[in-house]
């Protein structure tokens, strides 16, 4: 079976109902065949509170497919690690950046969250780690996942809070041509662009637009959705945008 990955992002879960996330996960389970795994690229919660991560654990329940979480700027990486550390949801380890080797697919999760800032950064240590793990399976297609887009997306409000060390990330990825996708969130809109020899794919919010009182000027208000990235029988990877509204 050719590998595939369901890409969700930005559910912004609170301690209230998780209807949007439930709908998105249900849509994933309706796919035939099921994807190899599922990734949620950050802003898992709205305020990064321990009670929100407990609500996230409850919302995920006994989800039957491999599922990988990573933090965004609305998250608290320490609280995320406290709730999910040691579980498969963080690659079986205690860190919020990790690698998971699936048959025919390497998934690398990065932590671009910066305390007190809506912008993101990986740092030299994490970039060196990424360079090393990508070198371990050079013949296997890889996806690199983070919350903040590492390149401009054409929305000034968001481009002011993108990944600060995007060029340094591009230098690392350019050494590893097996990277077929760079997956991000943060923008709440499906966006694609070329980046370091791969396709940068930004997912929409899995929960849709926030209540009107929580909207920010300049942020897209798009329907809920998810992306499906899959290898075709002839080899090239394609990306499908699935609306949930």
C-alpha positions in Angstrom: 0.0 0.0 0.0 1.3 3.5 -0.9 1.9 5.8 2.1 -0.5 8.6 2.9 -0.9 11.2 5.7 -4.0 13.1 6.9 -3.0 16.6 7.9 -5.1 18.5 10.5 -4.2 21.8 12.2 -5.4 24.5 14.6 -8.3 22.9 16.5 -7.8 25.5 19.3 -9.4 23.2 21.8 -10.9 24.6 25.0 -12.6 22.7 27.8 -15.9 23.0 25.9 -17.3 20.7 23.3 -14.8 19.4 20.7 -17.3 19.1 17.9 -15.0 20.4 15.2 -12.2 18.0 16.1 -14.5 15.1 16.3 -15.9 15.9 12.9 -12.4 16.1 11.4 -11.3 12.8 12.9 -14.5 11.2 11.8 -13.8 12.4 8.2 -10.3 10.8 8.4 -11.8 7.5 9.5 -14.2 7.6 6.5 -11.3 7.6 4.1 -10.8 4.4 2.2 -8.1 3.3 2.5 -7.2 4.7 5.8 -4.1 7.0 5.8 -0.8 5.7 7.2 -1.0 8.2 10.0 -2.5 11.6 11.1 -0.6 14.7 12.1 -2.1 17.8 13.8 0.3 20.7 13.2 -0.1 22.8 16.3 -2.5 25.2 18.1 -3.9 22.0 19.6 -5.4 24.1 22.4 -6.4 27.8 22.7 -4.5 28.8 25.8 -2.1 25.9 26.5 -3.8 25.1 29.9 -3.4 21.7 31.5 -7.2 21.3 31.5 -7.3 21.9 27.8 -4.8 19.1 27.2 -6.9 16.8 29.4 -9.9 17.7 27.2 -7.8 17.0 24.1 -6.9 13.5 25.5 -10.6 12.9 26.0 -11.5 14.2 22.5 -8.9 11.9 20.9 -10.2 8.9 22.9 -9.2 5.6 21.4 -8.5 6.9 17.9 -7.5 3.8 16.0 -4.8 5.3 13.6 -1.3 6.5 14.4 -1.7 10.1 15.5 1.1 12.6 16.0 0.9 15.9 17.9 3.1 19.0 17.9 2.8 22.4 19.5 1.9 25.8 18.1 2.1 29.3 19.5 -1.2 28.9 21.4 0.3 25.8 23.1 2.5 25.2 26.1 5.1 22.6 25.1 5.8 21.7 28.7 2.1 21.1 29.4 1.8 19.1 26.2 4.7 16.9 27.2 3.3 16.4 30.7 0.0 15.2 29.3 1.2 13.1 26.4 4.9 12.4 27.1 5.8 8.7 26.7 2.8 8.0 24.5 2.7 7.4 20.7 1.1 10.8 20.3 4.6 12.3 20.9 6.5 9.5 19.2 6.9 7.5 22.3 9.3 10.0 23.9 9.1 13.0 26.2 10.1 15.7 23.7 7.9 17.8 21.6 10.2 17.3 18.6 10.6 13.7 17.5 10.7 11.3 14.5 8.5 8.4 13.7 9.5 5.8 11.1 6.4 4.3 9.3 6.7 1.8 6.6 7.5 3.8 3.5 7.2 7.2 5.3 9.3 9.2 7.8 7.4 11.7 9.8 9.4 14.4 11.6 7.6 16.6 14.1 9.3 19.9 15.1 8.5 22.4 17.9 8.5 26.0 16.6 6.8 27.5 19.6 8.5 30.5 21.3 7.2 31.5 24.7 5.3 34.8 24.7 5.5 35.2 20.9 3.1 34.5 18.1 6.1 34.0 15.8 8.1 30.8 15.6 11.7 29.6 15.7 13.4 26.2 15.7 16.9 27.1 16.8 20.3 25.7 15.8 20.0 22.6 18.1 16.7 21.4 16.6 17.9 22.1 13.1 21.1 20.0 13.7 18.9 17.2 15.1 16.6 17.4 12.0 19.7 17.1 9.7 20.7 14.0 11.5 17.4 12.2 11.6 16.8 12.9 7.9 20.2 11.4 7.1 19.1 8.1 8.6 16.6 7.1 5.9 17.7 8.8 2.7 15.7 6.5 0.4 12.4 6.8 2.3 9.9 9.7 1.6 9.8 12.1 4.5 7.4 14.8 5.7 8.6 17.6 8.0 5.9 19.0 10.2 5.9 22.3 12.2 3.3 24.9 13.1 4.7 28.1 11.7 5.0 28.4 7.9 8.8 28.8 7.1 8.1 31.1 4.1 5.8 34.1 3.4 2.2 33.1 2.6 1.1 36.5 1.2 -1.0 37.6 4.2 0.9 40.5 6.0 -0.7 39.8 9.4 0.6 36.2 9.3 3.9 36.9 7.5 4.9 39.1 10.5 4.7 36.0 12.7 6.1 33.2 10.5 9.1 31.0 11.3 12.1 33.3 12.0 14.7 30.8 10.9 13.0 29.6 7.7 16.1 30.2 5.5 18.1 28.0 7.9 15.5 25.3 7.7 15.6 25.5 3.9 19.4 24.9 4.0 18.9 21.7 6.0 16.1 20.4 3.8 18.0 21.1 0.6 20.5 18.4 1.7 17.7 15.8 1.9 15.8 15.4 -1.4 13.6 12.7 0.0 11.5 15.3 1.8 8.3 15.4 -0.2 6.3 17.8 2.0 6.8 20.5 4.6 3.5 20.6 6.6 2.4 23.7 8.6 -0.6 25.3 10.1 -1.1 28.8 11.7 -2.8 30.4 8.8 -6.2 28.7 9.0 -6.3 28.5 5.2 -5.1 25.9 2.7 -1.9 27.3 1.1 0.8 25.7 -1.0 4.2 27.0 -2.1 7.5 25.6 -3.2 10.0 25.5 -0.4 13.6 24.0 -0.4 12.8 21.6 -3.2 9.6 20.3 -1.5 6.0 21.4 -1.4 5.0 23.6 1.6 1.4 22.7 2.5 -0.4 24.8 5.1 -3.6 23.2 6.4 -6.9 25.0 7.2 -8.2 24.9 10.8 -9.8 21.6 11.6 -12.5 23.5 13.6 -13.2 26.4 11.3 -13.4 30.1 12.2 -13.5 31.1 15.8 -16.4 32.9 17.4 -16.8 36.5 16.0 -15.5 38.0 19.3 -12.3 36.1 19.0 -11.5 37.0 15.4 -8.4 39.0 14.6 -8.1 41.6 11.9 -6.5 40.2 8.8 -6.9 36.5 9.8 -8.7 34.4 7.1 -12.1 33.1 8.2 -12.3 29.9 6.2 -14.4 26.7 6.5 -13.0 23.9 8.5 -11.0 21.3 6.5 -8.0 19.0 6.3 -5.4 18.0 3.8 -4.6 14.5 2.6 -1.1 13.9 1.2 -0.5 10.6 -0.6 1.9 8.9 -2.9 0.4 7.8 -6.2 1.0 4.4 -7.7 3.4 6.0 -10.2 5.4 7.7 -7.5 4.6 11.5 -7.4 2.9 12.8 -4.2 -0.4 14.7 -4.5 -2.4 16.7 -1.9 -6.2 16.8 -1.6 -8.1 19.5 0.3 -11.1 18.1 2.1 -13.7 20.6 3.3 -15.6 19.7 6.5 -18.3 22.4 6.3 
